[in-house]
Amino acid sequence: MPSTFHQRTIAVLKRVRRGKVVTYGQVAAMAGNPLAARQVVRTLNTASEKEKLPWHRVINSQGKISLKPGQGYELQKKLLQKEGVKFGRGGQIDLKKYQWVPRRRK
């Protein structure tokens, strides 16, 4: 298992499947620190390109894209739609339908 929170966050993000989304807090909890959602943002900002992370699959706990229009919102929405994720009223994603729940490892 990776040793640092940063490394564990990258490992979690790489497991998120096409057509699914995760929240920043969910990733933080799975990486070992449920209070470190902001650290997940930092990891996405610094490592997405280098590690080829599916950054577009990470959304906020309200089921919405956190990026602002003109600052990546449109690209993230387009990438998610391309994977089959549907947006409801106000740009909300149905977490019951699209939230990634990893399989238990044996």
LOVEXRO-603756 format. One record per atom (N, C-alpha, C): residue number from 1; y, x, z; residue in three letters. Coordinates in Angstrom, 3 decimals, padded with zeros to 6 digits. Atoms other than C-alpha are relative to their C-alpha. Layout:
residues N
<num=NUM	yy=Y	xx=X	zz=Z	residuo=ALA> $
...
***
This chain:
residues 106
<num=1	yy=-001.195	xx=000.847	zz=000.000	residuo=MET> $
<num=1	yy=000.000	xx=000.000	zz=000.000	residuo=MET> $
<num=1	yy=001.247	xx=000.884	zz=000.000	residuo=MET> $
<num=2	yy=-001.230	xx=-000.804	zz=000.036	residuo=PRO> $
<num=2	yy=003.469	xx=001.354	zz=-000.867	residuo=PRO> $
<num=2	yy=000.634	xx=000.072	zz=001.392	residuo=PRO> $
<num=3	yy=-000.479	xx=-000.235	zz=-001.363	residuo=SER> $
<num=3	yy=005.243	xx=002.776	zz=002.166	residuo=SER> $
<num=3	yy=001.396	xx=-000.535	zz=000.307	residuo=SER> $
<num=4	yy=-001.353	xx=000.453	zz=-000.315	residuo=THR> $
<num=4	yy=008.917	xx=001.843	zz=001.861	residuo=THR> $
<num=4	yy=000.198	xx=-001.456	zz=-000.435	residuo=THR> $
<num=5	yy=-000.308	xx=001.376	zz=000.373	residuo=PHE> $
<num=5	yy=010.419	xx=-001.628	zz=001.653	residuo=PHE> $
<num=5	yy=000.333	xx=-000.077	zz=-001.488	residuo=PHE> $
<num=6	yy=-000.367	xx=-000.067	zz=001.415	residuo=HIS> $
<num=6	yy=011.879	xx=-000.678	zz=-001.737	residuo=HIS> $
<num=6	yy=-001.255	xx=000.024	zz=-000.876	residuo=HIS> $
<num=7	yy=001.235	xx=-000.115	zz=000.779	residuo=GLN> $
<num=7	yy=008.434	xx=000.309	zz=-003.065	residuo=GLN> $
<num=7	yy=-000.835	xx=-001.279	zz=000.094	residuo=GLN> $
<num=8	yy=000.765	xx=001.240	zz=-000.166	residuo=ARG> $
<num=8	yy=006.778	xx=-002.805	zz=-001.612	residuo=ARG> $
<num=8	yy=000.645	xx=-001.137	zz=-000.783	residuo=ARG> $
<num=9	yy=-000.720	xx=001.022	zz=000.763	residuo=THR> $
<num=9	yy=009.481	xx=-004.979	zz=-003.190	residuo=THR> $
<num=9	yy=-000.337	xx=000.114	zz=-001.488	residuo=THR> $
<num=10	yy=000.351	xx=-000.234	zz=001.408	residuo=ILE> $
<num=10	yy=008.799	xx=-003.435	zz=-006.592	residuo=ILE> $
<num=10	yy=-001.424	xx=-000.472	zz=-000.269	residuo=ILE> $
<num=11	yy=001.400	xx=000.408	zz=000.172	residuo=ALA> $
<num=11	yy=005.055	xx=-004.004	zz=-006.133	residuo=ALA> $
<num=11	yy=-000.128	xx=-001.524	zz=-000.033	residuo=ALA> $
<num=12	yy=000.031	xx=001.467	zz=-000.018	residuo=VAL> $
<num=12	yy=005.628	xx=-007.690	zz=-005.276	residuo=VAL> $
<num=12	yy=000.561	xx=-000.547	zz=-001.307	residuo=VAL> $
<num=13	yy=-000.652	xx=000.504	zz=001.209	residuo=LEU> $
<num=13	yy=007.989	xx=-008.243	zz=-008.207	residuo=LEU> $
<num=13	yy=-000.868	xx=000.176	zz=-001.244	residuo=LEU> $
<num=14	yy=000.850	xx=-000.252	zz=001.167	residuo=LYS> $
<num=14	yy=005.546	xx=-006.724	zz=-010.683	residuo=LYS> $
<num=14	yy=-001.156	xx=-000.982	zz=-000.097	residuo=LYS> $
<num=15	yy=001.119	xx=000.961	zz=-000.003	residuo=ARG> $
<num=15	yy=002.960	xx=-009.354	zz=-009.694	residuo=ARG> $
<num=15	yy=000.417	xx=-001.407	zz=-000.416	residuo=ARG> $
<num=16	yy=-000.462	xx=001.348	zz=000.331	residuo=VAL> $
<num=16	yy=005.136	xx=-012.388	zz=-010.507	residuo=VAL> $
<num=16	yy=-000.344	xx=-000.308	zz=-001.454	residuo=VAL> $
<num=17	yy=000.513	xx=000.363	zz=001.318	residuo=ARG> $
<num=17	yy=003.587	xx=-014.160	zz=-013.470	residuo=ARG> $
<num=17	yy=001.004	xx=-000.748	zz=-000.857	residuo=ARG> $
<num=18	yy=-000.773	xx=000.740	zz=001.008	residuo=ARG> $
<num=18	yy=005.146	xx=-015.574	zz=-016.630	residuo=ARG> $
<num=18	yy=000.046	xx=-001.478	zz=000.342	residuo=ARG> $
<num=19	yy=-000.135	xx=001.431	zz=-000.222	residuo=GLY> $
<num=19	yy=006.494	xx=-019.087	zz=-016.233	residuo=GLY> $
<num=19	yy=000.103	xx=-000.392	zz=001.467	residuo=GLY> $
<num=20	yy=-000.133	xx=000.254	zz=-001.431	residuo=LYS> $
<num=20	yy=006.838	xx=-018.744	zz=-012.451	residuo=LYS> $
<num=20	yy=001.265	xx=000.666	zz=000.509	residuo=LYS> $
<num=21	yy=-001.181	xx=-000.592	zz=-000.637	residuo=VAL> $
<num=21	yy=009.771	xx=-017.963	zz=-010.169	residuo=VAL> $
<num=21	yy=-000.308	xx=000.283	zz=001.465	residuo=VAL> $
<num=22	yy=000.060	xx=-000.292	zz=-001.432	residuo=VAL> $
<num=22	yy=010.183	xx=-016.492	zz=-006.695	residuo=VAL> $
<num=22	yy=001.426	xx=000.008	zz=000.524	residuo=VAL> $
<num=23	yy=-001.328	xx=-000.093	zz=-000.604	residuo=THR> $
<num=23	yy=013.068	xx=-016.582	zz=-004.279	residuo=THR> $
<num=23	yy=000.190	xx=001.405	zz=000.579	residuo=THR> $
<num=24	yy=-000.300	xx=-001.301	zz=-000.593	residuo=TYR> $
<num=24	yy=014.813	xx=-013.513	zz=-002.919	residuo=TYR> $
<num=24	yy=-000.660	xx=000.121	zz=001.369	residuo=TYR> $
<num=25	yy=000.594	xx=-000.004	zz=-001.342	residuo=GLY> $
<num=25	yy=013.655	xx=-014.444	zz=000.584	residuo=GLY> $
<num=25	yy=-001.514	xx=000.086	zz=-000.035	residuo=GLY> $
<num=26	yy=001.452	xx=-000.048	zz=000.149	residuo=GLN> $
<num=26	yy=010.074	xx=-014.964	zz=-000.565	residuo=GLN> $
<num=26	yy=-000.449	xx=001.430	zz=-000.288	residuo=GLN> $
<num=27	yy=000.334	xx=-001.388	zz=000.323	residuo=VAL> $
<num=27	yy=009.990	xx=-011.479	zz=-002.086	residuo=VAL> $
<num=27	yy=000.176	xx=000.872	zz=001.238	residuo=VAL> $
<num=28	yy=-000.261	xx=-000.784	zz=-001.209	residuo=ALA> $
<num=28	yy=011.525	xx=-010.013	zz=001.069	residuo=ALA> $
<num=28	yy=-001.124	xx=-000.179	zz=001.015	residuo=ALA> $
<num=29	yy=001.073	xx=000.272	zz=-000.962	residuo=ALA> $
<num=29	yy=008.918	xx=-011.696	zz=003.273	residuo=ALA> $
<num=29	yy=-001.305	xx=000.659	zz=-000.447	residuo=ALA> $
<num=30	yy=001.244	xx=-000.588	zz=000.505	residuo=MET> $
<num=30	yy=006.058	xx=-010.573	zz=001.051	residuo=MET> $
<num=30	yy=000.028	xx=001.524	zz=000.050	residuo=MET> $
<num=31	yy=-000.143	xx=-001.457	zz=-000.068	residuo=ALA> $
<num=31	yy=007.433	xx=-007.017	zz=001.115	residuo=ALA> $
<num=31	yy=000.083	xx=000.495	zz=001.443	residuo=ALA> $
<num=32	yy=000.071	xx=-000.409	zz=-001.405	residuo=GLY> $
<num=32	yy=007.408	xx=-007.057	zz=004.912	residuo=GLY> $
<num=32	yy=001.216	xx=-000.227	zz=000.856	residuo=GLY> $
<num=33	yy=-001.195	xx=000.250	zz=-000.804	residuo=ASN> $
<num=33	yy=010.907	xx=-008.078	zz=006.007	residuo=ASN> $
<num=33	yy=000.685	xx=-001.279	zz=-000.472	residuo=ASN> $
<num=34	yy=-000.542	xx=001.281	zz=000.451	residuo=PRO> $
<num=34	yy=011.784	xx=-011.779	zz=005.711	residuo=PRO> $
<num=34	yy=001.524	xx=-000.125	zz=000.087	residuo=PRO> $
<num=35	yy=-001.458	xx=000.054	zz=-000.135	residuo=LEU> $
<num=35	yy=015.410	xx=-011.036	zz=006.629	residuo=LEU> $
<num=35	yy=000.718	xx=000.910	zz=-001.000	residuo=LEU> $
<num=36	yy=-000.585	xx=-001.009	zz=000.894	residuo=ALA> $
<num=36	yy=015.985	xx=-008.574	zz=003.791	residuo=ALA> $
<num=36	yy=000.212	xx=-000.487	zz=-001.435	residuo=ALA> $
<num=37	yy=-000.226	xx=000.525	zz=001.350	residuo=ALA> $
<num=37	yy=016.813	xx=-010.837	zz=000.836	residuo=ALA> $
<num=37	yy=001.062	xx=000.817	zz=-000.744	residuo=ALA> $
<num=38	yy=-001.042	xx=-000.806	zz=000.659	residuo=ARG> $
<num=38	yy=019.931	xx=-008.759	zz=000.145	residuo=ARG> $
<num=38	yy=-000.541	xx=001.343	zz=-000.491	residuo=ARG> $
<num=39	yy=000.629	xx=-001.244	zz=000.440	residuo=GLN> $
<num=39	yy=017.768	xx=-005.651	zz=-000.082	residuo=GLN> $
<num=39	yy=-000.770	xx=-000.230	zz=-001.303	residuo=GLN> $
<num=40	yy=000.692	xx=000.343	zz=001.239	residuo=VAL> $
<num=40	yy=015.747	xx=-007.411	zz=-002.782	residuo=VAL> $
<num=40	yy=000.998	xx=000.028	zz=-001.152	residuo=VAL> $
<num=41	yy=-001.058	xx=-000.030	zz=001.015	residuo=VAL> $
<num=41	yy=018.984	xx=-007.898	zz=-004.715	residuo=VAL> $
<num=41	yy=000.321	xx=001.446	zz=-000.365	residuo=VAL> $
<num=42	yy=-000.307	xx=-001.414	zz=000.248	residuo=ARG> $
<num=42	yy=019.735	xx=-004.193	zz=-004.326	residuo=ARG> $
<num=42	yy=-001.107	xx=000.655	zz=-000.832	residuo=ARG> $
<num=43	yy=001.116	xx=-000.562	zz=000.768	residuo=THR> $
<num=43	yy=016.267	xx=-003.261	zz=-005.590	residuo=THR> $
<num=43	yy=000.048	xx=-000.481	zz=-001.448	residuo=THR> $
<num=44	yy=-000.106	xx=000.530	zz=001.364	residuo=LEU> $
<num=44	yy=016.689	xx=-005.555	zz=-008.590	residuo=LEU> $
<num=44	yy=001.122	xx=000.695	zz=-000.768	residuo=LEU> $
<num=45	yy=-001.141	xx=-000.642	zz=000.664	residuo=ASN> $
<num=45	yy=020.085	xx=-004.007	zz=-009.364	residuo=ASN> $
<num=45	yy=-000.270	xx=001.453	zz=-000.368	residuo=ASN> $
<num=46	yy=000.192	xx=-001.430	zz=000.230	residuo=THR> $
<num=46	yy=018.843	xx=-000.429	zz=-009.123	residuo=THR> $
<num=46	yy=-001.282	xx=000.350	zz=-000.753	residuo=THR> $
<num=47	yy=001.301	xx=-000.394	zz=000.538	residuo=ALA> $
<num=47	yy=015.259	xx=-000.559	zz=-010.374	residuo=ALA> $
<num=47	yy=-000.543	xx=-000.886	zz=-001.114	residuo=ALA> $
<num=48	yy=000.554	xx=000.936	zz=000.992	residuo=SER> $
<num=48	yy=014.822	xx=-003.475	zz=-012.803	residuo=SER> $
<num=48	yy=-000.304	xx=000.653	zz=-001.337	residuo=SER> $
<num=49	yy=000.191	xx=-000.607	zz=001.312	residuo=GLU> $
<num=49	yy=015.276	xx=-001.481	zz=-015.975	residuo=GLU> $
<num=49	yy=-001.045	xx=001.114	zz=000.054	residuo=GLU> $
<num=50	yy=000.904	xx=-001.145	zz=-000.128	residuo=LYS> $
<num=50	yy=013.479	xx=001.677	zz=-014.844	residuo=LYS> $
<num=50	yy=-001.448	xx=-000.442	zz=000.235	residuo=LYS> $
<num=51	yy=001.343	xx=000.460	zz=-000.377	residuo=GLU> $
<num=51	yy=010.499	xx=-000.215	zz=-013.382	residuo=GLU> $
<num=51	yy=-000.492	xx=-001.180	zz=-000.857	residuo=GLU> $
<num=52	yy=000.321	xx=001.155	zz=000.844	residuo=LYS> $
<num=52	yy=010.529	xx=-002.976	zz=-016.029	residuo=LYS> $
<num=52	yy=-000.376	xx=-001.232	zz=000.837	residuo=LYS> $
<num=53	yy=000.242	xx=001.129	zz=-000.903	residuo=LEU> $
<num=53	yy=010.783	xx=-005.648	zz=-013.335	residuo=LEU> $
<num=53	yy=000.397	xx=-001.322	zz=-000.660	residuo=LEU> $
<num=54	yy=-000.350	xx=001.315	zz=000.543	residuo=PRO> $
<num=54	yy=010.804	xx=-009.349	zz=-014.252	residuo=PRO> $
<num=54	yy=001.137	xx=-000.620	zz=000.819	residuo=PRO> $
<num=55	yy=-001.156	xx=000.384	zz=-000.813	residuo=TRP> $
<num=55	yy=014.260	xx=-009.721	zz=-012.655	residuo=TRP> $
<num=55	yy=000.376	xx=-001.460	zz=-000.203	residuo=TRP> $
<num=56	yy=-000.415	xx=001.362	zz=000.339	residuo=HIS> $
<num=56	yy=014.838	xx=-013.042	zz=-014.404	residuo=HIS> $
<num=56	yy=-000.813	xx=-001.059	zz=000.743	residuo=HIS> $
<num=57	yy=000.847	xx=000.954	zz=-000.719	residuo=ARG> $
<num=57	yy=012.065	xx=-014.676	zz=-012.347	residuo=ARG> $
<num=57	yy=000.394	xx=-000.168	zz=001.461	residuo=ARG> $
<num=58	yy=-000.437	xx=000.083	zz=-001.392	residuo=VAL> $
<num=58	yy=013.944	xx=-014.249	zz=-009.070	residuo=VAL> $
<num=58	yy=001.240	xx=-000.893	zz=000.085	residuo=VAL> $
<num=59	yy=-001.080	xx=000.981	zz=-000.146	residuo=ILE> $
<num=59	yy=016.157	xx=-017.161	zz=-008.006	residuo=ILE> $
<num=59	yy=000.288	xx=-000.216	zz=001.481	residuo=ILE> $
<num=60	yy=-000.328	xx=000.229	zz=-001.406	residuo=ASN> $
<num=60	yy=017.766	xx=-018.430	zz=-004.824	residuo=ASN> $
<num=60	yy=-000.859	xx=-001.113	zz=000.607	residuo=ASN> $
<num=61	yy=000.859	xx=000.946	zz=-000.726	residuo=SER> $
<num=61	yy=016.161	xx=-020.664	zz=-002.200	residuo=SER> $
<num=61	yy=000.288	xx=-001.461	zz=-000.340	residuo=SER> $
<num=62	yy=-000.308	xx=001.365	zz=000.446	residuo=GLN> $
<num=62	yy=017.872	xx=-023.758	zz=-003.663	residuo=GLN> $
<num=62	yy=-000.617	xx=-000.293	zz=-001.373	residuo=GLN> $
<num=63	yy=000.613	xx=000.191	zz=001.308	residuo=GLY> $
<num=63	yy=015.935	xx=-023.254	zz=-006.886	residuo=GLY> $
<num=63	yy=000.968	xx=000.208	zz=-001.145	residuo=GLY> $
<num=64	yy=-001.021	xx=-000.223	zz=001.027	residuo=LYS> $
<num=64	yy=018.970	xx=-022.051	zz=-008.805	residuo=LYS> $
<num=64	yy=000.179	xx=001.484	zz=-000.288	residuo=LYS> $
<num=65	yy=-000.372	xx=-001.361	zz=000.382	residuo=ILE> $
<num=65	yy=020.045	xx=-018.941	zz=-010.648	residuo=ILE> $
<num=65	yy=001.255	xx=000.375	zz=000.783	residuo=ILE> $
<num=66	yy=-001.154	xx=-000.443	zz=-000.793	residuo=SER> $
<num=66	yy=022.436	xx=-016.939	zz=-008.477	residuo=SER> $
<num=66	yy=001.095	xx=000.651	zz=-000.833	residuo=SER> $
<num=67	yy=-001.004	xx=-000.649	zz=000.841	residuo=LEU> $
<num=67	yy=024.177	xx=-015.134	zz=-011.315	residuo=LEU> $
<num=67	yy=001.012	xx=-001.026	zz=-000.493	residuo=LEU> $
<num=68	yy=-001.082	xx=000.872	zz=000.448	residuo=LYS> $
<num=68	yy=027.490	xx=-016.595	zz=-012.420	residuo=LYS> $
<num=68	yy=000.030	xx=-000.079	zz=-001.534	residuo=LYS> $
<num=69	yy=-000.181	xx=000.096	zz=001.453	residuo=PRO> $
<num=69	yy=028.201	xx=-017.888	zz=-015.937	residuo=PRO> $
<num=69	yy=000.847	xx=001.175	zz=-000.509	residuo=PRO> $
<num=70	yy=-000.711	xx=-001.146	zz=000.563	residuo=GLY> $
<num=70	yy=029.314	xx=-014.989	zz=-018.100	residuo=GLY> $
<num=70	yy=-000.393	xx=001.316	zz=000.641	residuo=GLY> $
<num=71	yy=000.419	xx=-001.221	zz=-000.695	residuo=GLN> $
<num=71	yy=027.641	xx=-012.500	zz=-015.729	residuo=GLN> $
<num=71	yy=-001.526	xx=000.092	zz=000.085	residuo=GLN> $
<num=72	yy=001.451	xx=-000.085	zz=000.046	residuo=GLY> $
<num=72	yy=023.995	xx=-012.918	zz=-016.670	residuo=GLY> $
<num=72	yy=-000.718	xx=-001.326	zz=000.145	residuo=GLY> $
<num=73	yy=000.604	xx=001.319	zz=-000.195	residuo=TYR> $
<num=73	yy=023.388	xx=-016.596	zz=-015.915	residuo=TYR> $
<num=73	yy=-000.692	xx=-000.491	zz=-001.280	residuo=TYR> $
<num=74	yy=000.522	xx=000.528	zz=001.258	residuo=GLU> $
<num=74	yy=022.882	xx=-017.566	zz=-019.550	residuo=GLU> $
<num=74	yy=-001.257	xx=000.746	zz=-000.450	residuo=GLU> $
<num=75	yy=001.163	xx=-000.795	zz=000.385	residuo=LEU> $
<num=75	yy=020.460	xx=-014.702	zz=-020.247	residuo=LEU> $
<num=75	yy=-001.195	xx=-000.330	zz=000.886	residuo=LEU> $
<num=76	yy=001.101	xx=000.312	zz=-000.913	residuo=GLN> $
<num=76	yy=018.392	xx=-015.431	zz=-017.141	residuo=GLN> $
<num=76	yy=-000.590	xx=-001.376	zz=-000.311	residuo=GLN> $
<num=77	yy=000.462	xx=001.349	zz=000.316	residuo=LYS> $
<num=77	yy=018.207	xx=-019.130	zz=-017.999	residuo=LYS> $
<num=77	yy=-000.802	xx=000.001	zz=-001.296	residuo=LYS> $
<num=78	yy=000.675	xx=-000.076	zz=001.303	residuo=LYS> $
<num=78	yy=017.226	xx=-018.360	zz=-021.602	residuo=LYS> $
<num=78	yy=-001.387	xx=000.639	zz=000.143	residuo=LYS> $
<num=79	yy=001.284	xx=-000.686	zz=-000.187	residuo=LEU> $
<num=79	yy=014.471	xx=-015.956	zz=-020.502	residuo=LEU> $
<num=79	yy=-001.000	xx=-000.895	zz=000.731	residuo=LEU> $
<num=80	yy=000.887	xx=000.908	zz=-000.733	residuo=LEU> $
<num=80	yy=013.057	xx=-018.486	zz=-018.037	residuo=LEU> $
<num=80	yy=-000.452	xx=-001.156	zz=-000.892	residuo=LEU> $
<num=81	yy=000.358	xx=001.095	zz=000.903	residuo=GLN> $
<num=81	yy=013.167	xx=-021.299	zz=-020.600	residuo=GLN> $
<num=81	yy=-001.020	xx=000.459	zz=-001.035	residuo=GLN> $
<num=82	yy=000.935	xx=-000.569	zz=000.980	residuo=LYS> $
<num=82	yy=011.365	xx=-019.051	zz=-023.079	residuo=LYS> $
<num=82	yy=-001.417	xx=000.079	zz=000.583	residuo=LYS> $
<num=83	yy=001.296	xx=-000.056	zz=-000.682	residuo=GLU> $
<num=83	yy=008.561	xx=-018.792	zz=-020.492	residuo=GLU> $
<num=83	yy=-000.498	xx=-001.392	zz=000.398	residuo=GLU> $
<num=84	yy=000.438	xx=001.361	zz=-000.278	residuo=GLY> $
<num=84	yy=008.395	xx=-022.582	zz=-020.166	residuo=GLY> $
<num=84	yy=000.553	xx=-000.625	zz=001.265	residuo=GLY> $
<num=85	yy=-000.607	xx=000.545	zz=-001.218	residuo=VAL> $
<num=85	yy=010.448	xx=-023.052	zz=-016.995	residuo=VAL> $
<num=85	yy=001.055	xx=-001.023	zz=-000.396	residuo=VAL> $
<num=86	yy=-000.942	xx=001.088	zz=000.299	residuo=LYS> $
<num=86	yy=012.345	xx=-026.338	zz=-017.120	residuo=LYS> $
<num=86	yy=001.070	xx=-000.071	zz=001.096	residuo=LYS> $
<num=87	yy=-001.125	xx=000.143	zz=-000.909	residuo=PHE> $
<num=87	yy=015.749	xx=-026.884	zz=-015.539	residuo=PHE> $
<num=87	yy=000.350	xx=-001.471	zz=000.138	residuo=PHE> $
<num=88	yy=-000.398	xx=001.376	zz=-000.261	residuo=GLY> $
<num=88	yy=016.738	xx=-030.141	zz=-013.917	residuo=GLY> $
<num=88	yy=001.496	xx=-000.115	zz=000.143	residuo=GLY> $
<num=89	yy=-001.424	xx=000.253	zz=-000.246	residuo=ARG> $
<num=89	yy=020.058	xx=-031.594	zz=-012.900	residuo=ARG> $
<num=89	yy=000.659	xx=001.163	zz=000.723	residuo=ARG> $
<num=90	yy=-000.751	xx=-001.062	zz=-000.655	residuo=GLY> $
<num=90	yy=022.649	xx=-029.029	zz=-011.967	residuo=GLY> $
<num=90	yy=-000.624	xx=001.367	zz=-000.132	residuo=GLY> $
<num=91	yy=000.612	xx=-001.305	zz=000.216	residuo=GLY> $
<num=91	yy=020.508	xx=-026.204	zz=-013.282	residuo=GLY> $
<num=91	yy=-001.087	xx=000.353	zz=001.001	residuo=GLY> $
<num=92	yy=001.005	xx=-000.251	zz=-001.026	residuo=GLN> $
<num=92	yy=017.879	xx=-026.581	zz=-010.575	residuo=GLN> $
<num=92	yy=-001.407	xx=000.079	zz=-000.585	residuo=GLN> $
<num=93	yy=001.401	xx=-000.178	zz=000.386	residuo=ILE> $
<num=93	yy=014.280	xx=-025.429	zz=-010.982	residuo=ILE> $
<num=93	yy=-000.855	xx=-000.625	zz=001.100	residuo=ILE> $
<num=94	yy=000.898	xx=000.646	zz=-000.956	residuo=ASP> $
<num=94	yy=011.533	xx=-027.462	zz=-009.312	residuo=ASP> $
<num=94	yy=-000.935	xx=001.057	zz=000.594	residuo=ASP> $
<num=95	yy=000.808	xx=-001.046	zz=-000.643	residuo=LEU> $
<num=95	yy=010.075	xx=-024.974	zz=-006.833	residuo=LEU> $
<num=95	yy=-001.433	xx=-000.457	zz=000.240	residuo=LEU> $
<num=96	yy=001.370	xx=000.488	zz=-000.210	residuo=LYS> $
<num=96	yy=007.072	xx=-027.209	zz=-006.169	residuo=LYS> $
<num=96	yy=-000.857	xx=000.255	zz=-001.239	residuo=LYS> $
<num=97	yy=000.719	xx=-000.184	zz=001.265	residuo=LYS> $
<num=97	yy=006.121	xx=-026.820	zz=-009.816	residuo=LYS> $
<num=97	yy=-000.039	xx=001.456	zz=-000.463	residuo=LYS> $
<num=98	yy=-000.121	xx=-001.314	zz=000.617	residuo=TYR> $
<num=98	yy=007.313	xx=-023.329	zz=-010.740	residuo=TYR> $
<num=98	yy=-000.056	xx=001.192	zz=000.964	residuo=TYR> $
<num=99	yy=-000.006	xx=-001.135	zz=-000.923	residuo=GLN> $
<num=99	yy=007.284	xx=-021.245	zz=-007.554	residuo=GLN> $
<num=99	yy=-001.345	xx=000.718	zz=-000.019	residuo=GLN> $
<num=100	yy=001.207	xx=-000.830	zz=000.029	residuo=TRP> $
<num=100	yy=004.795	xx=-018.403	zz=-007.724	residuo=TRP> $
<num=100	yy=-000.582	xx=000.121	zz=001.397	residuo=TRP> $
<num=101	yy=000.735	xx=-000.185	zz=-001.248	residuo=VAL> $
<num=101	yy=002.195	xx=-018.371	zz=-004.982	residuo=VAL> $
<num=101	yy=-001.146	xx=000.944	zz=-000.340	residuo=VAL> $
<num=102	yy=001.032	xx=-000.971	zz=000.358	residuo=PRO> $
<num=102	yy=000.067	xx=-015.241	zz=-005.147	residuo=PRO> $
<num=102	yy=-001.373	xx=-000.384	zz=000.542	residuo=PRO> $
<num=103	yy=001.371	xx=000.194	zz=-000.480	residuo=ARG> $
<num=103	yy=-003.674	xx=-015.416	zz=-004.847	residuo=ARG> $
<num=103	yy=-000.254	xx=000.974	zz=001.125	residuo=ARG> $
<num=104	yy=000.395	xx=-000.897	zz=-001.099	residuo=ARG> $
<num=104	yy=-005.127	xx=-013.976	zz=-001.692	residuo=ARG> $
<num=104	yy=-000.881	xx=001.100	zz=-000.566	residuo=ARG> $
<num=105	yy=000.832	xx=-001.133	zz=000.438	residuo=ARG> $
<num=105	yy=-006.548	xx=-010.533	zz=-002.298	residuo=ARG> $
<num=105	yy=-001.185	xx=000.109	zz=000.940	residuo=ARG> $
<num=106	yy=001.227	xx=-000.105	zz=-000.819	residuo=LYS> $
<num=106	yy=-010.107	xx=-010.044	zz=-001.118	residuo=LYS> $
<num=106	yy=-000.261	xx=001.422	zz=000.430	residuo=LYS> $
***
